[in-house]
Amino acid sequence: MAALDDFLTGWVITALNPETREILGFLRLTVSSSDPYENIQLHNIGFKPAAQRQGLGKLILSSLFKLVPHITHIYLRVLPSNTPTRNAYHSYGFRQYTLQSNVTETDEYEPYFLPLEYKANQFDVLQKAAHLVF
């Protein structure tokens, strides 16, 4: 049985049109309470086609630093063939990393995704954009 302090907490953050309150996109993530919200795992991020390529991805990612200012790492996976998304993440400071070989959870889709990591102590693109949020 997992210790009580090792549970995962899931969040969904939405991007809304400020005038109509229409949902334009979302971000789904989990954090482990055992590393006091320092390491964030992004699972999904998506926007309506009309809302894409307008900077909302950067804005919603930077909102994480308003909600949890002491984040040290953000992890995500992206399809290698999704060049526009990979380029956007790279411009924000995400870099490819090697998955640890001691990871016990297996994912049958793992070989198809490129793991990316944002290190808050090496890049500040998202932290600087956080002042635009809220």
N, C-alpha and C positions, 0 to 999 in steps of 0.2 A: 504494500500500500504506500502510495506517495505521501510524503510529509505534507502537512497542511500548508506550509509556506512554499511549496513547489508547484502550486496550481497555476494554470494559465488563465489570463484574463484577455478576453477578446473585445475589440472596439471596432465600431464602424463610424467613420467620419464622412460627412457629406458636404459637397459643394453646392450651394444654393444660389439661384439667381436672386439678387437682393430686392428686385422689384416684384417679381412674381412668386417668389419662394419655391419655384420649380427646382427639383433636384437635377443638377447638371452632371454630377459624377459622385464617386465614392472611393473610399480607401478602407480596406479591411485589414486589421493587424492583430497580432497577439503579443503579449508580454508575459514574461514569467516573473512571478512575485519574488522568486529566489534571487533575482539580480536587480532589485528595486527599480524596475522600469528603465534600466540603462540600455538594455538590448531589445530592440524592436524587430519583429519579424513581419514583413509585409506579405500578405497573401494575395490580395487582389487590389487593383486600382483601375478604374475605368471611367470614361466620360462619354456622354452622348456625342454623336458625330459632329453636331453643330457647335459643341463646346470644346472640341479638340484643337490643339495648336494655338491656344490663347493664353498659355502660361498657368492654367489652373492646376496642372500636375505639380509644378514647382510650389505653387501657393498651398495646395493641400498637404504636400510633404512638409513644407516649412511650418505648417500649423502644429505639427508634432512637437516642435521646440517651444511653442507657446503652452501647450498642454502639459508637456513633460520636459522641462528645461534641462534636466541632467542626463539626457540621452547620450550614450557614448558610441553606439553602433546601430545602424539600421541595415537589415539584411533583406534581400529579395532575390527572386529568380525571374529571368526573362528568357523568352525564346531567342536563340541566336539569330534566327532569320528576321526578327523584328528590329530592323536597323533603326528606324526613326525613334523608337522607344529606347533602345540601347544608347543612341547618341544623346537623347535628352538626359537620361540618367548619368551618362558620363559628364555632361556639361554641369550637372549639379554636384559632382564630386564622387559619384559611385564608381568603384573599381572592382574588377573581377578578383575573386579570392578562391583558394582551394578548400574544398570541404574537408572537414576532419575525418580521418579514417575510422575513428572510434565512435562515430554516430551510430546509435543502435536502431533508430527509426529508419525503416527503409521506405523508399518511395519509388514505385515502378516507373515513374515519369522522370526521375532525377537525371538520367543521361540526356534528356532532351532540353534541359534548361541550363542557362548560364547563371551561376551564382554571383551576385553583386553585393558589395558592402560599402556603406558610407561610414567613415570614421570621423566623428565630430572633432577630434583633436587634430586632424590633418586638413580638413576642409571646413569652410564656414559659409558656403553659398546658401545653404538652407537656413542657417541661423540668421544671416543678414536679411533674408527675405521674410523672416518671421515677423518683423515689425509691420509688414503690410497686412497681416492677418488680424481679424477681429476689429 
